[in-house]
Amino acid sequence: MNLSFFDQFASPSLMGIPLILLSLLFPALLLPTPDNRWLTNRLSTLQSWLLLLFTKQLMLPLNKKGHKWSIILTSLMALLLMINLLGLLPYTFTPTTQLSMNMALAFPLWLATLLTGLRNQPSMSLGHLLPEGTPTPLIPALILIETTSLLIRPLALGVRLTANLTAGHLLIQLISTATAALLPIMPTVSILTVSILLLLTILEVAVAMIQAYVFVLLLSLYLQENI
């Protein structure tokens, strides 16, 4: 039973073809077809408006040097949002529940922001390791603590995304299993659990969107510190 709960985090396949590859093709149906006009219908207008709103919110605290990162951060947000939401479909799995993938996204981007700060303003970047006005006896301990907190940032990014999505998927699996088990025994309680499952699914959709936004927002804050 314990093994079956975690089977959902393995990619299902049909005739040797991972079904996640088929599900990744569905968002292509939402892309506007090539035309002489940029906005051809209401859907493309809504997509462009949401993209503009997100980019504007993300770039607001950054200066002009940070605006060069807008394409990278916006594309990352779209990728995480698509993967997180596709993982809620039947017969698919969520790649962002794998810590290896999240770390592969978090570590290079965090390292890029750190190297950007060390190249452009090394004294200010290193100055974050020691707050101003620190007593002399506390300097070695504070430098060690700040360095540890700096190096743990990519791990925190990856673990946060993995843990939130994994917990939600496991909770949905547990409640759906309980619903199926209670249906022939106590139909009334089973209907109640179905309503809870529906509310939990709506909550998980919100979590999928929020976690994608938080991941990119924290990266933009790390970038803000280094530019």
N, C-alpha and C positions, 0 to 999 in steps of 0.2 A: 504493500500500500504506500509506504514512504517513497519507494522508487517511482511509482506512477505519478506522484505529485510533481516530481522534478523532470519527468519525461517531456513536459511541455516546453522545457528550455532547450530541447534538442530539435534541430530543424527537421520537420517531416518531409518525406520524399515520396514521389509517385513515379514508378518505373525508373528509378534512379535519378530523377530530376527533383532538386530541392524546390518545394512549393513556394518558398520565400522569393525565388526568382520570378515566379509568375505574379505574385502579389506586388512586386516592385514595378511591374509594367502598368498596373492600374492607374497610378498618378499621371502617367503620360496622357491618359484620356482627358485630364483636366487642363492640359496645356493648350493654349490657343493655336489654331492652325495658322500657317504663314499667310499673311495678307498685306495689302498696301497700307493698312491702318494698324496702329499699335493696339488700339482697343476695338475689338470687333463685336463684343457682346457684353452683357451684364456680368457674366462670370469673370471674364478677363479684367473688367473694370474693378470688380471686387478684389481680385487677386492683386492687382497693381496697387490699389488703395491700402490693403493690409500690408503689403511689402513696404510701401512708402512709410506707413505709420510705424512699423517695427524698426526700420532703419533710422527713422528720425528719432525715436525714443532711445535707440542704442547709441547713436552718435552724439546725442545732446551733451553729455558730460565731457566728451573728448575734444581736443583741439584739432586744428586742420591736419596736423601730422597723423593723428589717429584715424582720420577719415579714409586713409589708404586701406585700412583693414575692413572697410564696410562690406566689400564683396565676399571676403573670406568668412566674416562673422554671419552675414545674412545667409550665405549658402550653407554654413554649418547649422544654423537654426532650421532651415528648410529640411535638411537631411535628417536631423534628429527628430523633428516633428513628424516627418513622413514615416520613419522607422518605428517610432513609438506608437503611432496610431495604427499602422499596419499590423503591429504585433497583437492588437486586440481582435483581429479578424480570426474566424475559425480556420484551423488547419495551417496556421502560420506560427512563427515564433518571433520573439523580439530580440534582434541581435544586440540591442543595448542592455540586455540583462546579463551579457557576458562582460566580465570585468576586463578581459584582455582587449576587447574592442574599445571600451570607454577609455582605458589607459592609452591606447594607441591614438585616440583623438585628443586627450587632455595633455599628455606629456609633451608632444612636439609643439603645440600651440603655446603652452605655458613657457616652455624653454625659449620660444621665439620672442615672447614679450620680455622675458628676462634678459636675453641677449641684446634686444633692442635698447633697453635701458642702460645696460653696461657699455654699449657702444656710443650712444648719444650723450648720456649724462652719467658717467660712472660715479662721480662723487655723490650725486643725489641718490642714485640707486643704492649705493653702499650705505648712505646715511640712514636709510630705513632700518638698518640692522641695529642702530643705536639711537634711541630717542634722546632729544635734546634735554640737558639738565640732569642726566643720569649720575647718581653718586659714583665716585671712582671705584669703591669696592664691588659694586654691582655690575660693572661694565662687562667682565668676562661672562658672567652668568646670563646677562641680557643678550649679549651677542650670540651665545649658544642657543638660547630660547628662540630668538628671532630667526636665526638661520634654520633651525628645525621647523619652525612654522612656515618658512618660505619654501623649504624643500618638500613639505608634506602637502602643499596645495594641489598638485596634479593628482595625488592619491585621493585627496578629499573630493575632488571633482568626479573622478571615476567611481569611487565607492558610493557617493551620494546618488548618482544616477542609477547605478546598478541596484542598490538596496531598495530605493523607492519603487522601482518598476517590478523587481522580484517579489517584494512584499505584497504589492497589489495583485499580481498574477496568482500568487499562492493563495491569497484570501479568496479570490474569485473561484479558484479550483476547489478549495475546501467547502465553500458555501454551495457550489453547484453539486458537489458530491453528496452533501447532506440533503439537498433538495431531492435528488434522485432516490436516495435511500428512504426518505420520509414519505414519498408520494404514495406507495401502497399501504403504509401503516397509518399515517396521520395526514390526510389530505389538507386539512385546514392549516396545520403548521407548515406544510410544504408550500402552500400558497403564500404564506407570510414570508418564508425564506426566499421565494421567487421575487417578491417585491423588494426585499433587502438586496438581493442579487442585482436587480435592475438599478437600484440607487447606487450600489457599489460600482457597477459598470460605468455609470455616468461620472462618478467620482474619479474612476481610473482614467477616463478620457481627459478630464481636467488635469489630473496629475501628469499624464503624458505630455500635455501642452506646457504645463508650468515647469516641469523638469527640463524640457528643451530650452525654454526661455532662461531659466536660472543658470544652466550650464554656460550659455553664451554670455549672459549678463556678467557672471563672475569673471569670465575671460576678458571682457571689456574693462572691468574694474582693475584687473591686473595690468592690462595695457595702459590704463590711465595713470597708474603709479609710475610707469617707466617712460612716459613721454612728457 
